[in-house]
Amino acid sequence: MPNHKSCAKRMKTSEKERLRNRKYRTILRTAIRNLRLETSKDAASKKFKEVATIIDKAASYGIIHQNNAARNKSRLSHFVAKLS
């Protein structure tokens, strides 16, 4: 148990942040996984725009690092380009 009032508050806010981060991380991973399952180039390119937005939001929220976001988008765009 915390000894200070501020520590108690910090525990509450940390738990809220943890749950928020977990939610967005799950959304992000699911979106990437679903994009990787696409076999049609048209569907994949449409889905890529949505996934890129999700990745950018996750980076802006601090859930993933900016470089991680850039790397993911680069790899996914390469994947979409290789589809026939």
N, C-alpha and C positions, 0 to 999 in steps of 0.2 A: 504494500500500500504506500502511496505517496505521503511524504511528510509535509509538503507545502501545497497550498491552494493552487498555485500556478502549475505544479507538477500534475495535479489531478486534472486540471483543464487540458494540459498538454497530452495526457493520456487519452482523453476523450477525442481531441482533434486528430491525434495520430491514428486512432482507430477509424474515424470517419474517412480520413485520407487513404488509409490502407484499403478500405472497402471500395472507395471510388476508383483507386488505381487498379484494383483487381478486376472491377467491372470493365473498365476501358481496355485493359490488357487482354481480357477474354474476347471482347468484341474485335480487337485488332487481330489476334491470332486466328479467330474463326474466319474473318474476312480474307486474310492471306491464304488460309488453307482452302477456302472455297474458290479463290481465284486460281490457285495451282491445279485444281481439279478440272478446270475448263479445258475443252478440246477445240472449241470454235474460236477463231481469231476475233470475229465480230463481237461475240458475247464477252470474250476476255478483255477486249479493249474498252468496252463500256464499263465492265466491272472494275477495270484498273483505275479509272477515274475516281470511282467511289472509294476504292481501297487507298488510293493516294491521299485523298482527303482525310480518311480515318487515321492514316499514318501521320500526317501533318498535325492533326489535332492532338494525337498522343504525344508527339514531340513538344508541342506548345504547352501541354499540361505538365510536362516534365516526367511523363511515364517512361518514355524512352529518350535516349540522347539524340541530338540533331543529326549526328553522323550516322547513327544506327538507322534513323529514318531515311536518310539519303541513300544508304547502302541497300535497304529493303526496296525502296522505289526503283533504284537502278537495276537490281536483280529481277524484280518483277517486270519492268518494262522490257528487259532483255528476254525474259521468258515469253512475254506476249508477242514480241517481234519474231521469235522463232516459230511460233505456231503457224500452221498453214490453213 
